[in-house]
Amino acid sequence: MWEDAKKVFFLGVEVYGFGLYAALGAAVALIVLAVLLRKARWKKGTAPLAGVLSLTVGFTVSRLFLCLLAQNDLTGPMPVQGIFMVTAGGYSMMGALLGASMGAILAAWITRQSASRLLDILAPCLMLFVACERLGEGYAEELFGISRALQPDSFLARSFLAVQEGDSSYLAIYLLESLTALVLALALARDLLKKSRAGDTYLLFLLLFGGTQVLFESLRDEGHMISRLNSFVKVQQVIAILMVLAAVIVLCRRRRVPGKEVAVWTLPSLALCGGLAFMLFYLTRHHLNSTAAEVLVYIAAAAVPVLAGIAGLMRRKWLPGAALAAVLLATGFCIGTEFGIDGAPVSRILLYALYVIAISVPVCLGILLRREDARG
C-alpha cells in the first residue's frame, strides 16, 4: 500500500479511505438501482446486467478520459494502456458518469427495454455515487477538491467547510459537491414518482448536475483534468456545460423547432459568446481606472444571458431558442470570468454571484421547457 495515502480500518482491515468511499458509493448506487427496478417490475436480470455494465463501462470510460484528456500534476500524460494501470491512480468523474449511462443503454438494448426509462432510474443512483465519492476525496494523499486559498480573516476560513494546509485555509469544495449530489438524488428520486415522459428525469439530471458542476469546477483549484484546453478552463467544466446544452437540444427537438429559428437564435449568440469572453479577457489585461467601473462591466456582461431568459419568458414561443441562446451566452460570460477570478480587482464573491446567475438562466429555461413538454 502507498504509505502517503490516508487509510482507515473497515471490518478490521486497513484500506484506502478514498477507495472505501468510492466502493460504498458504487454499492449504494447498485442497491438503489436494484430496488427501483424491482419496484417498477422490470424484466428479471435487468438489475444485475445494468449494474455490471454500468460499473465496467463507467470505470473504462473514466480511465479513458483521464488518459486522453488529462495532462496534469496528479498523473502526467498517460498512454491509452494506462486504462489498465489501476494502481496508477486517477479518474474522471464525468467519464465515469458517461460510461455508466452508456452501460445502462447497452443493458436496455440487450434486454429489449426502454433505454430512456432505464436512464431515468439510473439518474438518482449516479448522484448517490457522487455524494459518497466526493466525501472520499477528503482522504486523498494530497489536498484535493479544494478552492483557492482563503483570506485568513474571512468567515469561510473559520467555518467547518475550511481545511488547513500549513498556514493557509481552503474551502472543501468536495463537501459542498457531496451535499449537492445528495440533494439532487432526492430531487431526481421524487421526479421519478411522477408520470412523466421517458427520459425526463435523466434530462433533469443533465440540467441540474451540469449546471452546478460548472460552478464547482470553477471553484476547484487542484489542477485536475486541465491542460489540454488551457489552465483557465477545465475539461470537466466543458463537459458540464455540454450536459446542459445536450438537455436543451433534446428538449428543442421534442418541440420540433425549425432549423431556421434555431439559426436565428444561435448564430448571433455564438458571436456574442466570443465577444463576451474576449471583452472580459481584455479587461483583465487592461484594467479600468475605477474598480466600480469594472464591477459594472461584469454586471452588464452577466445581464446578457439574463436578457435572453427574459425574452423567452415574455414570449413562450421564443422559449426554445432563448434557452439555446442562454447556454451559449452563459458560456461566454463564464469563460471570460475565469480570467478575472484571479486577475480582476473585483471581489470574488461578487464574480461568483454573477457566475451563479448566468449559469442558472439556461438551467431554469431548460426546466421550464421540460415542464411545458410534459404538459403537451
N, C-alpha and C positions, 0 to 999 in steps of 0.2 A: 504493500500500500504506500501511497505517496505520504511522506512524513509531514509535508506542509499543509496537506488537506485537513479540513476540520472533520472530526469523526464523532459519532455518537454510538451509544450502545442500544441495540434493538434485540430484544429477546436473548440477552446475554452475549450477543455477538457484536464486535466492533465493526461499524460500517461507515461509509462516507455519508455525511449529513445531507449533502445535496442529492446524492443518489437515493437516499431513503425517501426524501420528499417527492422526488420525481416518480419513484416507484409507487408511492402512496397515491399520487395524483392519477397515475395510469390505472391503478386498482379501483379507485373510487369512480373514475370515468367509466370503466368497463362494467362495474356493478350497476351503476345507474342506467347505463345503456341497456343492459340485460333486463332490468326491471321495467323500463319504459317499453321495450319491445314486447315483453310478455304481456304487459297491460294492454297494449294495442293489438294483441293477438296476431303477431307476425308469424310467418312460417317457422316451424321448428328448425333449429340450426342456424337461423339468421344471426342471432346474438353472438355465438362463438365465432362464426365466419367473419362478421363485421368487425368484431374485436381483434381477431388475429390480423386481418388485412389492414385495419387502421393502424395498429401498432407497428406492423412490419413496414408498410409503405411510409408511414409517418416518420419513423426513425431513418429510413433510407433517404427520403427527400430532405429531411433536416440536415443530415450529414452532407448530402449533395449540394445543398445551398451553401453550406459553410465552405466546402471545397472550391466551388466555382465563383462565389461572390465575395468571400471574405479574404482580407489580407491585413491582419492586424497583430497587435502585440500579444494576443492570447495564444494564437496558433501559428501565425505566419502563413504564407501561401502554402496551400496543401494540394497535392495531386489528387486526381479522382480516386486513386487507390485508397486515399485516406478515409473513404466511406467506411472501410472495414477496420480501420485503426481505432477501435472503440476506446482503447486506453489512452489515446492522444488527447481526449477531451474535445470540447467544442460542439456547438449545435446551433441551429437556427430555429427559434420558436415559430416564426412564420412558415418555415419549411415543414416543421412538424405538423402544424395545423392544416396546411395544404395537403400534405401527404395523407394525413388521417382522413380528410374529406375524400381524397381520391380512393382510398381503401374502402370507404363506405359505398361510394358509387360502384366500385367493382363488385362488392358483395351484393348490392341490389341487382346488378346486371346478371350475376351468376344465378341468383335465386328468382329472377324474373319478377321483381317487385319494384315499386316506385323509388327511384333514386332521390327524388326531391323530398319525399316523405322521410326517408332514412336520414337525409342530411338535416332535416328539421329536428329529429330526435337526437342526432349527434351533437347539435349546437350547444345545448346546456352542458353536455358531458365534456366537451372541449374546454369550456370555461372552468369547470371544476378541476380539470387537469392543470390549467394555467394557474389557478388560485393556489394549488399545492406547490407546483414547481417554482413559482415566484418566491414563496416562503423559503424554499431550499436555497435560493440564491444568496441568502444571508449566511450560508455555510460554505461559500466558495473560498478557495485558498487565498484569494485576494479580494479586496472590496469590489463588489460587482453590483450592478443595478443601482448606482448612486448618482447623485446630482453633482453639479459643480460645487466647489467649496462655499459654504455659507458664511455670511458675516458673523463674527464671533458674538456680537451683541444682539443678533436678531432673535425673535421669539421662536423661529423654527430651529435654530441651533440649540435651544434649550428644551425642545419638545421631545416626546417619546419617539418621534419619527427620525430623529437625528442619530447618526452613528459617528463614532470618533476614530480618527486615524492620526496619531501624533498630536499636533496642536490644532488640527483642522476638524471641522464638523461638516458632515454631508447629509443630505436628505436621503432616506432609504426609500428610493422610488419603488423597489421591489415590494415593499409593504403596501404602498398605495395601489400598485398593479394587482396584488393578490386580493385586496379588499374589493376593488372594482370588478375583478373577474367573478368573485363570489356574488356580488350584486347582479351582474349580468346573467349569471347562471340561474338565479332565482327569477329574473325578469323573463328569460327565454323559456324556462320551465312553465311559468304562468301563461306565456303566449301559446304554448303547446296545447293548453286546455281549451283554447278557442277553436271553433270550427272554421279554420282559415284555409286559404288556397295552399296547395302543396308547394313547398319551398319558401313560404312567407317567413317562417321562424328563422330559417338559415339566412335569408336576406336581412332580417333584423339583426342577426349576429354580425354580418358583414358591416352593416352601418354602425352599430354601437361599438363593437370591438375595434374596427378600423379607425373610427373617429377618435376614440380615447387613446388608442395606441400611437397615433400621430403625435399627440401631446406628450405621452410618456417617453417615447423615443427621443423627443427633443430634450426632455428633462434629463435623460440618462447621459452620463459623461464618461463611460468606461471604454469607449472606442471600439465597441463590438460591431462587426458587420459594416465597416465604414469605407475603406479606402478605394474600392473600385469605382465609386462615384466621385466622392471628394470628402474632405474632412468635415464639411458643414452639413451634409445630408447623408443619412444612413440608409443602407439597403432596406432594412426592416421598416423604416419610416416611409420609404417609397411604396413598399408592398402594402402598408396600412392604408395609404390614401388610394391605392389601386383597388383595395377591397371596397371602399366607399363608392368609387367610380363604377366598379363592376355591378354593385347592387343597383345603382341609379340607372345604368344602361339596361339591365334586365327589366326594371320597372317601366322604363320608357318603351321598350319593345312590347311589353304587355299592352301598353296603351296604343300601340301601332302608330307611334309618332312618325310623320312623314320625314323622309331624308332631307327635304328642303328646309323644313322647320328646324331640324337638328343642326344643319349647317348655319342657319341664320343666328342661332344662339352660340354655337361652339366656336366658329371661326373668329368672331370678334373677341370672344372670351380667351381664346388661345393667345391672341395678340396682347390683350390686357394682362394675361398671366405673365407673359415675358416682360411686359412693361413694368408691372409691379415689382417683380423680382429684381430687375435691373435698377429701378429707381431706388429701392431700399438698399441694394448693394452699393450703389453710387453714394448714397447718403452716409454709409459707414466709412467710405474713403474720403469724403469731402464734407465734413460736419458743418452744419449751420452755426452761425454765431450765437444763436439762442437755443438753449435746451427746450424751452417751451415751444419753439417753432418746430423742432424735431418731433416732439410729442404730437403736435397737430398733424404732422405729415403721416406718422404711424396710424393715428386715429382715422385720418382720411383714407389711407390705404385699406384699413380694416373695414371701412364703411362700404367699399366697393362690392364684396360678396354679400354684404347685408342688403344692399340695394337690389341685387339680383333676387334675393329671397323675398323682399317686399313686393317686387314686381310679380313674382309667382303667386303670392298670397292675394294680391289685388285682383288678378285675373286668372282664374283657375285653369283656363285652357293654356296658359303660359307655364303652368307648374312644371311639366316635364323638362321643357327647355331651360327654365330657370334653375332647376336642380342640376342639370348638366353644367350650366354656366357657373353655378356656385362652387362646384367641385374644382373647376379649373381656376377660378378667381381666388378661392381659399388656398389652393396650392401655390399660386404665385405669391400671395401675401406671406404664407408660412416659409417658403424658401427665402424670400427677401429678409424676413425677420430673423432667420437663423444667422445671417451675417451680423445682425445688430445685437444679438443677445450678449455677445462678449465684447462688442466694439462700440456700441452706442452709449451716450451718456444718459439715455432714458432708463428709468427703473425697470428691472427685470420683471417685477411683479406686474407692472402695467403692460409690458410686452406680452407676458403670458396670459394676462386677462384678455387682451385683444386676440391673441392666438386662439384661445378657447372660443371666443365669439365667432371668429372667422370659420373655424372648422365645424362649429355647431350648426351653421347655416345649411350646408349640404346634407348633413345628417338629419336635421329636422325636416327638410324638404323631402328627403327620401322616405322618412317615416310617414309623412303626410301622403305621399304618392302611394305608398303601400296600403294605407288605410282607405284611400279613395278606390284603389283597385279592388280591395276586399268588398267594398260596398257596391261594386259594379258600376 
